[in-house]
């Protein structure tokens, strides 16, 4: 009997001859990269397998098949034929057919969800065209943008608006900062004057997490100055309904009374994300609550959870009896039909992009690294088995130490327990291997690192080897981030070194000049991985995107790459089965 198993990140088929299964995978709309044990569960892939194997049984706890069929239903629902108005509209950049169709419908809406819209589909351009049209038809006179991660809000002002906003609309724009006054010509409209310029003000999402509330006050004042369109870019950053930034935007209940969030004061609201769901549909509640509470129609998150999620008490001793974990979903078709009326879906296939190519670059460990790695590994395994480590956060720190050893560092506890551990370099071939690879692969290169010390090591080595690298990570100021990106795009810099957490989301334009990326060290996050991959695999790319992973065989490097294909959390798996951490020979 043929069966299909679907997890959050993998679709696999059992019960077929191996050759038949391989042909099935390779003929899929999005074939797997070499060594991948199945297909990524995209809309197109799920529907393709469903149509090819109509009699197969499905093990699909997250209802991916229902989600795919419902999203395809939304595509048909939003498939509006543009009229003469839209076809003759003064776009600065000629829209692709799917962009024009979205524009034709979204320009009439007050709640707009570009989610999931595949990375690289031009979400920013679409939203700017919609905002300009609403301004020209006197529906709004200002636009507030909340973007993530840090630095992307500046990219809207410095790059996106000059590049994409129609020349028919004049504008004033600024980046909000807590340390300087926003110009009056952006912050407010002259009393009694007709709005002759569309005003833009961009915020970083993290500014709404601080206790001072300066960003909230500034946004409230900006929206009070006119009819505002509020855009939440990379809206997955507000998926946690308990987070302070989410509460600031959508509101919260206190003592039985609803305190309205800032989003309620906007005339038009929009969200945009390539990955609005990273766990399950529970991620969507706060994003659609931001748009309009009437879309889902649930008074709070827990009412939503009771209707659409299957929960159970987590196993183990000393568990809070009120605690629950989500183990499945129900009423998903009803839920998708609720959000369909405001949601636009653009799958990867709409972009017509070439396939990605992947390869691995083996890294040989030094004798010192093997000794330190095995000592830390054995201690971690013993501690897990004897339950001296019971919290996932503590296990994750120990696991990080193994990964850092593979990058040439060991951390020793400080004599003062209140001080952070001391990092010491140990002999390593990792930088040397990167330089050897770089010599064989000329041309602009994106280098992804997990740790800040990795970035410093790679940056210094490339400078010494006469390359011209720039960096983009947590320690980089907003101004330097913009400078780094501009230098790489203009060919001044040869290498763009960043962390997937900082540069992997929202940094556009790398695909204009770069076709290759190498992962010096990787994160545990699938979202970081897929977002970072699509920095060079998007509209505007000139050739085929290629990716290289630096891997120490039979090590945590391999486990991290394998975890991208599985649904189980890596740290949870390690805690349950500590012997799965390999020892190096």
ABEGO torsion letter per residue (X at the ends): XBBBBBBAABBBBBGBBAAAAAAAAAABABBBBBGBAEBBBBAAAAAAAAAABAABBBBBAAGAAAAAAAAAAAAAAABBBBBAAAAABBBABBBBAAAAAAAAAAAABABBBBOBBBBGAGAAAAAAAAAAAAAAAGABABBBBBBOBBGAAAAAAAAAAAAABBAABBBBBBBBBAABBBBAAAABBBBGBBBABBBBBBBBAAAAABAAGAAAAAAAAAAAAEBBBBBBBGAAAAABAABAAAAAAAEBBBGGBBBBBAAAABABBBBBBABABAABAAAAAAAAAAABAAAAGBABAAAAAAAABBBBBBBEBGBBAABBBBABBBGAAAAAAAAAAABBBBBAAAAGBBBBBBBBBBBBBBAAAAAAAAAAAAAAAAAAAAGABABAAAAAAAAAAAAAAAAGBBBBBBABAABBBBBBBBBBAAAAAAAAAAAABBEBBBBBBABAAAAAAAAAAAAAAGBBBBBBBAABBAAAAAAAAAAAAAGABABBBBBAAAAABGBBGAAAABABBBBABBBABAAAAAAAAAAABBBGBABBBBBBBBBBBGBAAAAAAAAAABABBAAAAAAABAAABBBBX
